[in-house]
Amino acid sequence: MIPKITQMDPDSLEQYWCGKCGTELPSPDLVQGEDRILWKFCPNCGEPIQYDMAEPIQWSEQNCEKCGHPLIWKIQNHPWSYFMASSDYVGGPICRTCMVTHCAQTDCAQCEVGRQPDCPYDWIKQCALDCGDKAEREHSH
C-alpha cells in the first residue's frame, strides 16, 4: 500500500494516511538515526506500508484570486525548491481577508469555494457572522 500525503501548507509537517483504509500513519521521519523505527504495516488494516513510494505534495507560487495578495511564494537563493505560505493562506485560492468577505456575503449552499457539507471554511463563516453580529450590537447602542 502506498500512503497518501497531505500537508496544510508548505510550512507544516506532512501527514501520512493509509492508502487503503485512510488511517493516519506516523511520519517515516519521526525518529532519526540508528534508533529509527519505521512502521511496516498499517495499524488498522494490516497492509504493508511502502513509504518510499509516497508522492510528496508539489507546491507552487499562488496569489489570491480576488485581490492578488501573495499566498505561497518560492524562496529564492535556496539550494532546493522551498516554498513558504503567508499567514493569510487558509488552504484555498482566496486570502483570509477576501474569504471572510466571501463567507459573510455567500449562502453556503451556493458557494463554489468550499464544499457543503463539511466545508473547510466553516470557521471563517462563523467568525464573519460573529464579527457582523458584534458590529451590529455596537452600532445599535
C-alpha positions as CSV (number, residue, x, y, z in Angstrom):
1,M,0.0,0.0,0.0
2,I,1.3,3.4,-1.0
3,P,0.5,6.0,1.7
4,K,-1.2,9.3,0.8
5,I,0.4,12.5,2.0
6,T,-1.4,15.7,3.0
7,Q,0.0,19.0,4.1
8,M,-1.9,22.1,5.3
9,D,0.7,24.5,3.9
10,P,4.3,24.4,2.8
11,D,5.5,25.3,6.3
12,S,3.7,22.5,8.1
13,L,4.6,18.8,8.6
14,E,3.4,16.3,6.1
15,Q,0.8,13.8,7.4
16,Y,0.7,10.3,6.1
17,W,-2.5,8.2,5.6
18,C,-3.2,4.6,4.7
19,G,-4.0,4.4,1.0
20,K,-6.4,1.6,1.7
21,C,-8.4,2.4,4.9
22,G,-7.5,6.1,5.5
23,T,-5.9,5.6,8.9
24,E,-3.4,8.2,10.0
25,L,0.2,6.8,9.9
26,P,3.3,8.1,11.7
27,S,5.7,10.0,9.6
28,P,8.7,8.0,8.5
29,D,11.0,10.9,9.6
30,L,9.8,10.9,13.3
31,V,12.8,9.0,14.7
32,Q,16.3,9.6,13.3
33,G,19.5,7.6,13.5
34,E,20.0,4.0,14.4
35,D,17.0,4.1,16.8
36,R,14.7,4.9,13.8
37,I,11.5,2.9,14.0
38,L,9.7,2.6,10.7
39,W,6.2,1.2,10.8
40,K,5.9,-1.5,8.3
41,F,2.1,-2.2,8.5
42,C,-1.0,-0.1,8.8
43,P,-2.2,-0.4,12.5
44,N,-5.8,-0.6,11.3
45,C,-6.0,-2.8,8.2
46,G,-2.5,-4.5,8.3
47,E,-1.5,-3.6,4.8
48,P,2.3,-3.3,4.3
49,I,3.4,0.4,4.0
50,Q,5.6,1.5,1.1
51,Y,6.7,4.9,2.4
52,D,9.3,5.3,-0.3
53,M,6.6,5.2,-3.0
54,A,4.5,8.0,-1.5
55,E,4.4,11.2,-3.6
56,P,5.1,14.4,-1.6
57,I,2.9,17.5,-2.2
58,Q,4.2,19.7,-5.0
59,W,3.8,23.3,-4.1
60,S,3.8,26.3,-6.5
61,E,3.5,30.0,-6.2
62,Q,0.0,31.2,-5.6
63,N,-1.7,34.6,-5.3
64,C,-5.3,35.4,-4.0
65,E,-7.7,35.1,-6.9
66,K,-9.6,38.1,-5.7
67,C,-7.1,40.7,-4.6
68,G,-3.7,39.3,-5.9
69,H,-2.1,39.1,-2.4
70,P,0.8,36.6,-2.4
71,L,-0.3,33.4,-0.6
72,I,2.5,31.0,-1.4
73,W,5.9,32.0,-2.8
74,K,9.2,30.3,-3.6
75,I,12.2,31.2,-1.5
76,Q,14.9,32.4,-3.8
77,N,18.6,31.5,-3.5
78,H,17.8,28.3,-1.6
79,P,19.7,25.1,-2.5
80,W,16.4,23.2,-3.1
81,S,12.9,24.1,-4.1
82,Y,11.4,25.7,-0.9
83,F,8.0,27.4,-0.6
84,M,6.6,29.5,2.2
85,A,3.0,30.4,3.0
86,S,1.6,33.8,4.0
87,S,-0.3,34.0,7.3
88,D,-3.3,34.9,5.1
89,Y,-3.2,31.5,3.4
90,V,-6.2,29.4,4.5
91,G,-5.8,26.5,2.2
92,G,-7.7,27.8,-0.7
93,P,-7.5,30.1,-3.7
94,I,-8.6,33.2,-1.7
95,C,-6.7,35.0,1.1
96,R,-8.2,35.2,4.7
97,T,-9.5,38.7,4.2
98,C,-11.2,38.0,0.9
99,M,-12.6,34.7,2.3
100,V,-14.2,36.5,5.3
101,T,-15.9,38.9,2.9
102,H,-16.9,36.0,0.6
103,C,-18.3,33.9,3.5
104,A,-20.2,36.8,5.0
105,Q,-21.9,37.5,1.7
106,T,-22.4,34.0,0.3
107,D,-25.1,31.4,1.0
108,C,-23.1,28.2,1.8
109,A,-25.4,26.0,-0.4
110,Q,-24.4,28.1,-3.4
111,C,-20.7,28.5,-2.6
112,E,-18.2,27.3,-5.2
113,V,-15.1,27.8,-2.9
114,G,-16.0,25.5,0.0
115,R,-18.0,22.3,-0.3
116,Q,-21.0,21.5,1.8
117,P,-21.3,19.6,4.0
118,D,-18.0,19.7,5.9
119,C,-16.8,22.9,4.3
120,P,-13.2,23.6,5.5
121,Y,-14.0,27.3,5.8
122,D,-16.9,26.9,8.3
123,W,-14.7,28.5,11.0
124,I,-14.3,31.6,8.7
125,K,-18.0,31.8,8.1
126,Q,-18.7,31.6,11.8
127,C,-16.1,34.3,12.5
128,A,-17.6,36.5,9.8
129,L,-21.1,36.1,11.3
130,D,-19.9,36.7,14.9
131,C,-18.0,39.8,13.9
132,G,-21.0,41.1,12.0
133,D,-23.3,40.5,14.9
134,K,-20.9,42.2,17.3
135,A,-20.7,45.3,15.0
136,E,-24.5,45.4,14.7
137,R,-24.8,45.3,18.6
138,E,-22.2,48.1,19.0
139,H,-23.8,50.2,16.3
140,S,-27.3,49.9,17.8
141,H,-26.1,51.3,21.2
